[in-house]
Amino acid sequence: MKLQNVDSVEQHDVEMEGSTGCKVQWLVGEKDGAPNFAMRQFEVEPGGHTPRHFHPYEHEVFVLEGAGEIIEGDKAHPLKKGDVVLVEPDEVHQFRNTGDQPLKFLCLIPNSAAGKKITVAPECGIDPDNP
């Protein structure tokens, strides 16, 4: 068993193209002896967002506090405390903070996702490799 407080886990900037004002804490993962899943906590500052992206694995999200939206393809869905989201494999998505307080959410992914490619989706249907 491992027990720790979220405040004892180092927070890191999300350093992906298309990310603004996002931080992540890796709360539990394979290095902690978790055989199947990793749990992360994201904090997105007001006006911030994750990259618009997709990847070949699912993840589950639970909103802890704040207000925002999740972009599913080109459609926005509002998010608030207590909301739960399943992002399916290869689904284009983005989390945005639309409120005036930090948006915090837990995000669980399979450990097998480590090292798998995350693709940042082109904005407005523009293919950066074929302008």
PEGIFEN-V148092 format. One record per backbone hydrogen bond with DSSP energy under -0.5 kcal/mol. NH is the residue of the N-H (numbers start at 1). CO is the residue of the C=O. Records with the same first field share a line. If there is no record, write none. Layout:
NH = CO  CO
This chain:
8 = 5
9 = 6
12 = 24
14 = 22
15 = 13
16 = 14
19 = 16
20 = 49
23 = 43
24 = 12
25 = 41
27 = 25  39
28 = 39
32 = 29
33 = 30
34 = 29
35 = 33
38 = 109
39 = 28
40 = 107
41 = 25
42 = 105
43 = 23
44 = 103
45 = 21  43
47 = 97
48 = 45
49 = 20
50 = 95
53 = 51  93
54 = 119
56 = 117
59 = 87
60 = 108
61 = 85
62 = 106
63 = 83
64 = 104
65 = 104
68 = 79
69 = 96
70 = 77
71 = 94
72 = 70  75
73 = 71  92
74 = 72
75 = 72
77 = 70
79 = 68
81 = 66
82 = 63
83 = 80
85 = 61
87 = 59  85
88 = 86
90 = 55
91 = 88
92 = 90
93 = 53
94 = 71
96 = 69
97 = 48
98 = 67  96
99 = 67
103 = 44
104 = 65  102
105 = 42
106 = 62
107 = 40
108 = 60
109 = 38
110 = 58
111 = 36
113 = 110
114 = 111
116 = 113
119 = 54
120 = 118
121 = 52
125 = 122
126 = 123
127 = 125
128 = 126
130 = 127
